[in-house]
Amino acid sequence: MKHKRGQTKKSNNNTRGGGKGRGDGDRPEKRIILPKLSEFPKPEKKGFREIEIVPTKKEILAPPPEDIPINRIDKPYESIEEYLKTHYKLLREDCLRPLREGIRLLRTQPEEKNLNLRIYERIDLVRISFTSMGIVHRISFITKHCERVHWTTSKRLLPGTLVVFSRDNFETMKFGTVVNRPIELLEKKKSFDLQIDVLFQHDDIEFEWSEGYIMVEATSSYFEAYRHVLTVLQELDPETLPFKEHIIDLNKKIDTPDYLQKRAQSVYKFENDKMEEWPTTEKISPDLHSSQYEALKRMLTCRLALIQGPPGTGKTYVGLKAVKILLENMIPGPIVIACQTNHALDQFLEGIQEFEKKIIRLGSRSKSDKIKSCTLFNVKKDCNSSSDTPSIRNPDINRHFKQKEKIEDEMIKLCEEIGNPFLKLKFIEEKKYLSDEQISSLKQDDWFTSSSSINDDDGERDYIKEWLEQSIVTATSKQNDIDFQVSQLILHDSGNRMDEDDEFDEEEIQDVEADYHGNDDNQFMKSVKFVNLRSEKCIRMDTFIRDETIDDYCSVEDLWDIPQEIRVAMHNRWRRKNLEEICNKLKKLCKDYFDLSAKIKTERIREDLYILKSAHVVGMTTTAAAKYHKLLMNLKPKIMIIEEAAETLEAHIVTALTPATEHLILIGDHQQLRPNISVHELAKSHNLNVSLFERLIKSLPYCQLTEQRRMRPEIRKLLTPIYNDTLTDHEDVKKYPDVPGFYDNLFFFDHQEEETHVEETMSKFNYFEAMMCVKFANYLVKGGMNVKHITILSMYSGQRKKIWQLLKEDSRKTPKLQQIRVSSVDGFQGEENDIILLSLVRSSEQRRSGIGFLGISNRVCVALSRARHGLYIFGNASQLRNSKSELWNKVLNILEGDGLCEQTIDIYCRKHSKKEEGPKGMVLISVADFTYIPPEGGCMRQCGEVMDCGHVCPNICHIYSHDEITCRESCIRKLPCGHKCNKPCIEACGNCEEMIIICPPCGHSKEIPCHATDKYICTERCSKQLKCGHQVRDQINNYVL
């Protein structure tokens, strides 16, 4: 088989110079000295440090471990070792349990619904690629039951997902990580040959697979989110862990940062030089609230500062103030800012950008146009393309690239042998698989073979192919057989249904993919070398042949007397021995290739470190902090600020710390969202979802911000059961305008309509609530509300999808509705909007029906605190009360006490109401269900107003302008000439088309359109006589009207 290498151009990540070295042409040489990386001590590999991050077959098949530790949240840990082991084991169990339980169910009850796994079948190796990460395998597969998947919005097989392969019901397993899912190879009309790229564990790398493999992934745990944190937990040196007296021992005495104690000059640039005489609020910032002032003081003077910021209290604002003061005082080294989400990170960095330009953001995914240019990828690209700055090129990388290229060439030659399904006769002779007599018989021509000889790629006669010719099939015909079998499966399963159970927002998917690829901007798979493992031809073998039968035929002298199926079996036996030798060589080369890739990665860290040392602020997500731990260790930042600290797992924060960190500021609110984990039982019984922030705030001193500037007072009042009476309102929130068209700015709409369980998932939806949210959203938009000021929230993904579907349907009449954001409560943490429509979903007549996510007070806190001007809640109040939720009972007491919880909600017509006359002048509509909601934003009366065209508006009452209404009556306006228009109102009047008869002075008459009279020229032959008595011959009369 002639090998097709495909693209041999090397990617920027592999050659950094298109295969011609790393020079810059005519660019003048400006040498830079890259920093050397420090070596940090690592503890001995024993205990939990011996456990591999990726599970073993033994672990997957074993029962759940019984020694799962519990996170201590009320008392100190006995030792650092116990602390690190606890968080390592808890985090690893959270990562692996869904996979372990899913595989157990698949092995024992394969026909049962498996909510823990997604299953893929007909796995095949397609090619290998030579990438910056190492050797990557492209595999093909089909989804189980050939489900169709919206891959652009699906969280299936995201880069960073751990996948497990098996062909013997998981008695043996291979493990790999998805590194790339090319959408163009997944979004196919036929779902029979989908393809992704996988990085296998070294011991599991294969280059030739037999049939029968399946592939599975866990539905709830995302391996990449755990891998780097687990690795760093194992490598952390207990002796150099900063803040251990507080983190481990819960020591309440917190000193000033070491770098402040060592400074000889004034501590900060305030009018007073002594820290005891801290400047007043007016001297720092007059708009600071007293609680913000105290928080700022703690942030600047305590080496470990805990700042609790309830909703709308300005915790980000205070954080920015602290960063500004720290930068103005030239604190040594860059300040590291870490946030739980990309959105929060961009927001924080945008705020810093107002007073500091030397910012670099790790990771390539930023939605902010202001921050995109600050990503490490773009900064490095700009440096290397600019003639004004020295090129950041590490010359040590070239040597490693040349070594990699040699390995690539060797591997390509070996893979060509794997791709060729036919052995060479020369190889069979060398291995002495056949006797001399058998080889002679093979070469002996008969009347058939002499006329139909087959040559190999070198032009020599291929006797083996001739001998096997009847069993040779093309890959296309084999694929056609597979396609037919799959199509029959689809028919058997009543069609390949669309799988919508695991959809994300497309931008969320892009976030995850970008976080995985990090600073490479997803370039590593572009234009890489690859070699195909699929052959254009293959040998068909439809019958199983026993080894004893093959042995019996091995002594037959005339090979042409051997039956075709035995020939194939004999050839395949020889080929398997050959493949074993080739694969062993490839595995050795593969290990060398991975080692070189790791060395190149280390050398690139030196380049990145050189750039980061020039920054004053370095931003990253908390997940990225563990991923780039080696880079951070060498950067040695003294100050680290963690935003959204209460949402971040404790292990993520601890692994972000370095021995050089002297000042740690944690900003968050443990009353809002807790860290998100995969296994609920680990939260309930092992406290895994308790953050470092929440654990420390129970024992250590902290500051709470107390003045909120987001919600109108009546909405803030709902948070009283959570924050007691600590929150106060800024004067500005008392001046908010009323929500147009609603009688109340806050309301709980109580109903008894049943919820619905989403098939094959744990999610739920409530059609009635979804319709109420959509129709009220339409009412607001038709009433003139900007769609960007409305958000619909729900705690259930099923409800979110249902609302989005209904909005899409209604957007046919009102296109703007599609722009309304529909979000989960978790996804809207840290954000706010003028109007929030909140769907609680849970409503069931069954006595044992609980309230699910609604029972989690942290989520309720977030849901109730997102609205600025108006909050409208849809739910079953009696079910909330019966659930014995103390929080909901208190919230409902507040609402009912103010008359804001009823089974009807009052809205009013803004057109027909006279608010100045009080309640008597209001035209109220009591809405009992969505059919009562006026579809045009007014009320149910006819509009009755005269439009500019003169007709009475035919629509029901509306708020928007008549310019948006299409009048279908005949136009009744008079034109300047005095005639009526008579055209349909939807058309412009234009010229008068009324036909009139005109009589110019020449005496002729003509019927013409009215608008043509000004320019009419008579074209009749002139009937006058000249003085001489002759007739005028001119055809055109010169008379013009």
DRENKOLMAR-236517 format. One line per 10 residues: their letters; for each residue x, y, z of C-alpha. Coordinates in steps of 0.5 Angstrom, whole numbers. Layout:
<atoms>
A	X Y Z  ...
</atoms>
This chain:
<atoms>
MKHKRGQTKK	0 0 0  3 7 -2  3 11 5  -1 18 4  2 22 10  -3 28 9  0 34 11  7 34 12  8 42 14  9 43 21
SNNNTRGGGK	5 47 26  8 53 29  8 49 36  12 44 33  17 48 29  16 55 31  19 57 24  16 52 19  21 47 19  27 52 17
GRGDGDRPEK	29 53 24  27 59 29  30 65 25  27 71 24  30 73 17  32 80 16  30 82 23  36 84 27  39 80 32  37 82 39
RIILPKLSEF	39 77 44  35 76 51  37 72 57  32 67 59  31 66 66  33 59 69  28 55 72  29 53 79  28 46 82  24 45 88
PKPEKKGFRE	24 40 93  19 34 92  16 30 98  18 22 98  13 18 93  9 14 99  2 14 102  -3 18 98  3 20 93  4 13 90
IEIVPTKKEI	-3 13 88  -4 14 80  -8 20 78  -11 16 72  -15 10 75  -13 2 74  -17 -3 72  -17 -6 79  -19 0 82  -25 1 77
LAPPPEDIPI	-27 -6 78  -27 -6 86  -32 -4 91  -32 3 93  -27 5 98  -29 5 105  -23 9 108  -26 16 105  -24 21 110  -28 27 112
NRIDKPYESI	-26 35 111  -25 38 118  -29 44 118  -30 46 125  -23 44 128  -16 44 126  -12 38 122  -7 34 126  -2 35 121  0 38 114
EEYLKTHYKL	0 30 111  -7 29 114  -9 35 111  -6 34 104  -8 26 104  -16 28 106  -17 33 100  -13 28 95  -17 22 97  -24 26 97
LREDCLRPLR	-22 30 90  -20 23 87  -26 20 89  -31 25 87  -27 25 80  -28 17 79  -34 15 83  -39 16 77  -34 12 72  -33 6 77
EGIRLLRTQP	-41 6 78  -43 7 71  -38 1 69  -40 -3 74  -48 -2 72  -46 -4 65  -42 -10 66  -48 -13 71  -54 -10 68  -52 -8 60
EEKNLNLRIY	-60 -7 59  -61 -2 64  -61 6 63  -54 8 65  -54 15 68  -47 15 69  -44 13 63  -44 15 55  -43 9 51  -40 9 44
ERIDLVRISF	-39 3 39  -35 1 33  -28 4 35  -23 4 30  -16 7 30  -15 12 24  -9 15 24  -3 18 29  -1 25 29  5 28 32
TSMGIVHRIS	3 34 36  7 38 42  3 34 47  6 28 44  3 22 40  -4 23 39  -9 18 36  -15 19 32  -21 14 33  -27 13 30
FITKHCERVH	-34 11 33  -41 11 33  -46 13 39  -50 8 42  -56 7 38  -54 12 33  -56 18 37  -56 25 33  -52 30 38  -51 37 37
WTTSKRLLPG	-44 37 38  -43 44 38  -47 45 44  -46 38 47  -41 37 53  -40 30 50  -32 28 49  -30 35 51  -22 36 51  -20 34 58
TLVVFSRDNF	-25 28 58  -22 21 61  -25 16 56  -24 8 58  -24 3 52  -25 -5 53  -27 -11 48  -28 -16 54  -34 -13 58  -28 -9 62
ETMKFGTVVN	-24 -15 64  -18 -11 61  -19 -3 60  -15 2 56  -15 9 59  -14 16 55  -16 23 55  -20 27 49  -15 32 47  -19 35 41
RPIELLEKKK	-26 34 38  -26 37 31  -33 39 29  -32 38 22  -31 30 23  -37 30 28  -43 34 25  -44 29 19  -50 27 16  -48 20 17
SFDLQIDVLF	-47 19 24  -43 12 22  -36 15 22  -35 20 28  -28 22 30  -24 25 36  -17 25 38  -14 22 44  -8 22 48  -7 15 51
QHDDIEFEWS	-4 13 57  3 10 55  2 3 57  -4 3 54  -2 6 47  -3 1 41  -2 2 34  -7 -4 31  -13 -6 34  -18 -12 33
EGYIMVEATS	-25 -11 33  -30 -10 38  -28 -5 43  -33 0 46  -31 7 49  -35 10 55  -34 17 59  -37 19 65  -43 24 65  -42 28 71
SYFEAYRHVL	-34 29 72  -30 32 68  -23 29 69  -19 36 67  -22 40 72  -18 35 77  -12 32 74  -7 38 75  -10 39 82  -9 32 84
TVLQELDPET	-2 32 81  0 39 85  -3 36 92  2 30 91  8 34 89  7 40 95  12 40 100  9 40 107  15 44 109  14 50 105
LPFKEHIIDL	7 51 105  5 58 106  0 60 111  0 53 114  -1 56 121  -8 58 119  -10 53 114  -8 47 118  -8 50 125  -13 55 125
NKKIDTPDYL	-9 60 128  -13 66 130  -7 71 130  -6 74 123  0 78 122  2 83 117  5 81 111  13 79 111  15 84 105  11 90 109
QKRAQSVYKF	15 88 116  22 89 112  20 95 108  24 101 112  20 106 108  13 108 110  8 102 109  3 106 104  3 112 100  -2 116 105
ENDKMEEWPT	-1 122 109  1 118 115  7 114 115  5 110 121  0 104 120  -3 105 127  -5 112 124  -9 109 119  -12 115 114  -20 116 114
TEKISPDLHS	-25 114 109  -25 121 106  -17 121 105  -17 114 101  -24 114 97  -30 118 100  -35 114 97  -33 108 101  -38 105 106  -35 104 113
SQYEALKRML	-35 96 112  -32 97 105  -27 102 109  -25 96 114  -25 91 109  -20 95 105  -16 96 111  -16 88 113  -14 87 106  -8 91 106
TCRLALIQGP	-5 90 113  -7 82 114  -2 77 111  -9 73 110  -15 77 109  -22 74 109  -27 79 106  -35 77 106  -39 80 101  -46 79 101
PGTGKTYVGL	-50 80 94  -49 87 91  -44 90 97  -39 91 92  -33 86 94  -30 87 87  -30 94 88  -26 94 94  -22 89 91  -20 93 86
KAVKILLENM	-19 99 91  -14 94 94  -10 92 88  -9 100 86  -6 102 93  -2 96 92  1 97 85  2 105 87  6 103 93  11 98 88
IPGPIVIACQ	10 92 92  15 87 89  13 82 84  7 81 80  0 81 84  -4 74 82  -11 75 81  -15 68 81  -22 67 79  -27 61 79
TNHALDQFLE	-30 63 72  -27 66 66  -33 72 66  -31 74 73  -23 74 71  -25 78 65  -29 83 69  -24 84 75  -18 85 70  -22 90 66
GIQEFEKKII	-23 94 73  -15 94 74  -14 96 67  -17 103 68  -11 104 72  -6 99 70  -4 97 63  2 92 65  -3 86 65  -2 79 63
RLGSRSKSDK	-8 74 63  -6 66 63  -11 62 58  -13 64 51  -21 64 52  -23 71 54  -30 74 51  -27 81 53  -25 85 47  -21 89 52
IKSCTLFNVK	-17 83 55  -16 79 49  -10 83 47  -7 81 54  -7 74 54  0 71 54  -1 68 47  -2 74 44  3 78 48  8 73 46
KDCNSSSDTP	6 73 39  6 81 39  13 80 42  16 76 36  13 79 31  15 86 33  21 89 30  22 94 36  22 88 41  27 82 42
SIRNPDINRH	24 76 39  23 71 45  26 65 42  29 59 46  35 56 42  35 50 46  28 48 43  31 47 36  36 41 38  30 38 41
FKQKEKIEDE	26 39 35  31 36 31  31 30 35  23 29 35  23 30 27  28 23 27  23 20 31  17 22 27  21 19 21  22 12 24
MIKLCEEIGN	15 12 27  12 14 20  16 8 16  14 3 22  6 5 21  7 4 14  8 -3 15  2 -3 20  -2 0 15  -1 -5 9
PFLKLKFIEE	-5 -11 11  -1 -15 6  6 -18 8  12 -18 3  14 -25 1  21 -23 3  19 -22 10  16 -29 10  22 -32 7  26 -29 12
KKYLSDEQIS	22 -32 18  22 -39 15  14 -39 15  14 -43 9  18 -49 6  22 -48 0  17 -53 -4  11 -48 -1  15 -42 -4  16 -45 -11
SLKQDDWFTS	9 -47 -11  7 -40 -9  11 -37 -15  8 -43 -20  4 -40 -25  -2 -43 -28  -7 -41 -33  -11 -36 -29  -5 -33 -25  -1 -32 -31
SSSINDDDGE	-6 -27 -34  -8 -24 -28  -1 -22 -24  -1 -17 -19  5 -12 -17  7 -8 -11  8 -1 -11  15 -2 -13  13 -6 -19  15 -13 -17
RDYIKEWLEQ	10 -18 -17  6 -19 -11  5 -27 -10  2 -26 -3  -4 -21 -6  -5 -26 -11  -5 -32 -6  -11 -28 -2  -14 -24 -8  -21 -27 -7
SIVTATSKQN	-21 -24 0  -19 -17 -1  -24 -12 -1  -23 -5 -1  -24 0 5  -30 3 2  -34 -4 1  -33 -6 8  -35 1 10  -41 0 6
DIDFQVSQLI	-43 -6 10  -42 -3 17  -46 3 14  -52 -2 12  -51 -6 19  -52 1 23  -58 3 19  -61 -3 20  -60 -2 28  -63 5 27
LHDSGNRMDE	-69 2 24  -69 -3 30  -69 3 35  -74 7 31  -70 12 28  -64 15 31  -67 20 36  -63 27 37  -60 27 44  -61 34 48
DDEFDEEEIQ	-60 31 55  -53 34 55  -53 41 52  -49 47 54  -49 54 52  -44 54 46  -40 59 49  -39 55 55  -37 49 51  -32 54 48
DVEADYHGND	-30 56 55  -28 49 57  -24 48 50  -20 54 51  -19 52 58  -16 46 56  -12 48 51  -9 54 55  -4 59 52  -3 55 46
DNQFMKSVKF	-10 58 43  -12 51 40  -6 51 35  -3 45 37  -7 40 32  -7 45 26  -2 43 20  1 37 24  5 31 21  0 25 21
VNLRSEKCIR	1 18 18  -6 14 17  -7 7 20  -13 5 16  -11 1 9  -15 3 3  -15 -5 2  -17 -10 7  -17 -18 8  -24 -20 9
MDTFIRDETI	-25 -26 14  -32 -28 16  -30 -35 19  -27 -37 25  -21 -42 24  -19 -46 30  -11 -46 31  -11 -54 30  -14 -53 23  -9 -48 21
DDYCSVEDLW	-3 -52 24  -6 -58 19  -5 -54 13  2 -51 15  5 -57 12  1 -57 5  6 -57 0  2 -54 -6  -1 -47 -3  -6 -46 -8
DIPQEIRVAM	-9 -53 -5  -11 -49 1  -18 -46 2  -19 -39 2  -21 -38 9  -15 -42 11  -10 -38 7  -13 -32 11  -12 -35 17  -5 -37 16
HNRWRRKNLE	-3 -30 13  -6 -27 19  -2 -31 24  4 -29 21  2 -22 21  0 -22 28  7 -24 30  10 -18 25  5 -13 28  8 -15 35
EICNKLKKLC	15 -13 34  13 -7 30  9 -4 36  14 -6 41  19 -1 37  13 4 36  12 4 44  19 5 45  20 11 40  13 14 43
KDYFDLSAKI	16 14 50  22 18 47  18 22 43  13 24 50  20 25 54  22 30 48  15 34 48  16 35 56  23 38 55  20 43 50
KTERIREDLY	14 44 54  19 46 60  23 50 55  17 54 53  16 55 61  22 59 61  20 64 55  13 65 59  17 66 65  21 72 61
ILKSAHVVGM	14 75 59  11 74 66  16 78 70  15 84 66  8 84 68  5 88 74  -1 84 74  -2 76 72  -9 74 72  -12 66 71
TTTAAAKYHK	-18 62 73  -17 58 79  -16 51 75  -11 54 71  -7 56 77  -6 49 78  -5 47 71  1 53 71  4 51 78  11 50 75
LLMNLKPKIM	10 57 72  8 60 78  13 57 83  18 60 78  15 67 78  15 67 86  9 72 87  8 75 94  1 77 93  -5 73 91
IIEEAAETLE	-12 75 91  -18 70 90  -24 72 87  -30 68 88  -26 64 94  -33 61 97  -34 58 90  -28 55 89  -26 48 92  -20 48 98
AHIVTALTPA	-15 44 94  -16 49 88  -14 55 92  -8 51 96  -5 48 90  -5 55 87  0 58 93  7 58 92  13 58 98  14 65 96
TEHLILIGDH	7 67 97  7 72 103  0 75 102  -7 72 101  -13 76 100  -20 71 99  -26 75 97  -33 71 97  -39 70 100  -40 63 103
QQLRPNISVH	-48 64 104  -48 64 96  -46 58 91  -41 53 94  -36 49 90  -39 45 85  -38 37 86  -40 31 82  -42 26 88  -47 29 92
ELAKSHNLNV	-46 24 98  -39 27 98  -42 34 100  -47 31 105  -43 26 109  -35 29 107  -36 36 107  -32 36 100  -37 42 98  -34 47 104
SLFERLIKSL	-29 52 101  -23 54 104  -26 61 105  -32 58 109  -28 53 113  -23 59 115  -29 64 116  -32 60 122  -25 60 126  -21 66 124
PYCQLTEQRR	-23 74 124  -26 77 117  -30 83 115  -37 83 112  -39 88 107  -46 91 110  -49 96 105  -52 93 98  -53 98 92  -56 93 88
MRPEIRKLLT	-63 91 90  -69 95 91  -71 95 99  -77 90 98  -72 85 94  -67 86 99  -71 84 105  -72 77 102  -65 76 104  -66 77 112
PIYNDTLTDH	-67 70 114  -60 69 111  -56 75 113  -61 77 119  -61 85 120  -53 86 117  -55 89 110  -57 96 109  -59 99 103  -56 105 99
EDVKKYPDVP	-60 111 98  -59 110 90  -63 103 91  -69 107 94  -70 111 88  -71 106 83  -77 106 78  -82 102 78  -83 96 73  -87 98 68
GFYDNLFFFD	-94 95 67  -93 91 74  -97 93 80  -92 90 84  -84 90 83  -84 84 87  -89 78 87  -89 70 88  -94 67 83  -97 61 87
HQEEETHVEE	-100 55 83  -101 48 83  -99 46 76  -95 39 76  -88 39 74  -85 34 69  -79 29 69  -75 29 63  -74 23 60  -67 19 62
TMSKFNYFEA	-64 25 66  -65 27 73  -68 34 71  -75 37 71  -79 42 67  -86 45 69  -89 47 62  -94 52 66  -88 56 69  -84 56 63
MMCVKFANYL	-90 59 59  -92 64 65  -84 67 64  -84 67 56  -91 71 56  -89 76 61  -82 77 58  -86 78 52  -91 83 55  -85 87 58
VKGGMNVKHI	-81 87 51  -88 89 48  -89 94 53  -82 97 51  -77 94 56  -70 93 53  -69 85 52  -62 86 55  -65 88 62  -69 82 62
TILSMYSGQR	-66 75 65  -70 68 66  -67 64 71  -68 57 73  -65 51 78  -66 46 73  -63 45 66  -69 42 63  -73 48 65  -68 52 62
KKIWQLLKED	-69 48 55  -76 49 55  -76 56 56  -71 57 51  -76 53 46  -82 57 48  -78 63 47  -76 61 40  -83 59 38  -85 66 40
SRKTPKLQQI	-80 70 37  -83 68 30  -88 74 32  -83 78 36  -76 77 34  -73 80 40  -75 75 45  -69 70 42  -64 75 45  -67 74 52
RVSSVDGFQG	-62 71 57  -64 64 60  -59 62 65  -59 57 70  -58 60 77  -51 57 78  -49 60 71  -52 67 73  -48 68 80  -44 74 80
EENDIILLSL	-49 78 75  -55 82 76  -60 85 71  -66 90 72  -72 84 71  -71 77 74  -76 72 72  -75 66 77  -78 59 75  -78 54 81
VRSSEQRRSG	-81 48 77  -82 44 83  -90 42 84  -92 35 85  -98 32 88  -94 26 91  -93 27 98  -86 25 98  -84 29 93  -79 34 95
IGFLGISNRV	-76 41 93  -69 38 90  -64 44 89  -69 49 92  -67 46 99  -60 49 98  -60 55 101  -54 58 98  -57 57 91  -64 60 94
CVALSRARHG	-59 66 96  -57 67 89  -63 66 86  -67 72 90  -61 77 90  -60 78 82  -65 83 81  -65 90 81  -71 93 80  -76 87 79
LYIFGNASQL	-77 80 81  -82 75 80  -82 68 82  -86 63 80  -87 56 84  -92 52 89  -92 56 95  -95 50 99  -90 45 97  -84 49 99
RNSKSELWNK	-88 50 106  -89 42 107  -82 41 105  -80 44 112  -75 48 109  -74 54 114  -71 59 109  -77 58 104  -82 59 110  -79 65 113
VLNILEGDGL	-78 68 105  -86 66 104  -88 69 111  -84 76 109  -88 76 102  -95 74 105  -94 79 110  -93 84 105  -99 81 100  -94 79 95
CEQTIDIYCR	-96 72 95  -102 70 91  -105 66 86  -106 72 81  -101 77 80  -104 84 78  -101 88 72  -104 94 69  -105 98 62  -100 103 62
KHSKKEEGPK	-104 106 56  -111 107 59  -109 107 67  -109 114 70  -104 113 76  -104 120 78  -112 118 80  -109 113 85  -112 106 85  -119 108 82
GMVLISVADF	-115 110 76  -112 104 74  -114 99 69  -112 92 73  -111 85 70  -111 80 75  -107 74 71  -109 67 74  -105 64 68  -101 65 62
TYIPPEGGCM	-108 66 57  -109 72 61  -103 76 60  -104 81 54  -100 79 48  -98 86 46  -96 89 52  -102 93 54  -109 90 56  -114 86 52
RQCGEVMDCG	-119 92 50  -118 94 43  -113 100 42  -118 105 39  -113 110 37  -113 114 30  -107 112 27  -103 117 23  -106 114 16  -113 116 19
HVCPNICHIY	-115 109 20  -117 107 27  -112 102 30  -115 95 29  -110 91 34  -111 90 42  -108 95 46  -101 96 46  -95 101 48  -91 101 42
SHDEITCRES	-91 106 37  -97 105 31  -91 106 26  -90 99 28  -97 97 26  -98 95 19  -105 98 17  -108 93 11  -114 98 10  -115 103 3
CIRKLPCGHK	-111 109 4  -116 115 6  -111 121 5  -112 126 0  -106 128 -5  -104 135 -6  -108 135 -13  -114 133 -8  -116 126 -11  -116 120 -6
CNKPCIEACG	-110 116 -5  -114 109 -6  -107 105 -5  -107 100 1  -104 103 7  -98 99 7  -96 102 1  -93 109 0  -98 114 -3  -93 116 -8
NCEEMIIICP	-96 119 -15  -103 120 -16  -106 115 -21  -113 118 -22  -114 118 -30  -117 125 -32  -118 128 -39  -114 134 -41  -115 139 -47  -109 143 -48
PCGHSKEIPC	-110 150 -53  -108 146 -59  -116 143 -58  -114 136 -57  -116 132 -51  -113 126 -48  -114 121 -42  -107 121 -37  -106 120 -30  -106 126 -26
HATDKYICTE	-99 126 -24  -97 127 -31  -101 133 -33  -95 138 -31  -90 135 -36  -96 133 -42  -94 134 -49  -99 133 -54  -97 128 -59  -103 129 -64
RCSKQLKCGH	-102 131 -71  -103 139 -72  -110 140 -75  -109 147 -76  -107 151 -83  -102 156 -85  -103 163 -87  -102 160 -94  -107 155 -94  -103 149 -93
QVRDQINNYV	-104 144 -88  -99 143 -82  -95 137 -83  -91 137 -76  -94 131 -72  -92 134 -65  -96 140 -63  -91 145 -59  -96 146 -54  -94 144 -47
L	-99 144 -41
</atoms>
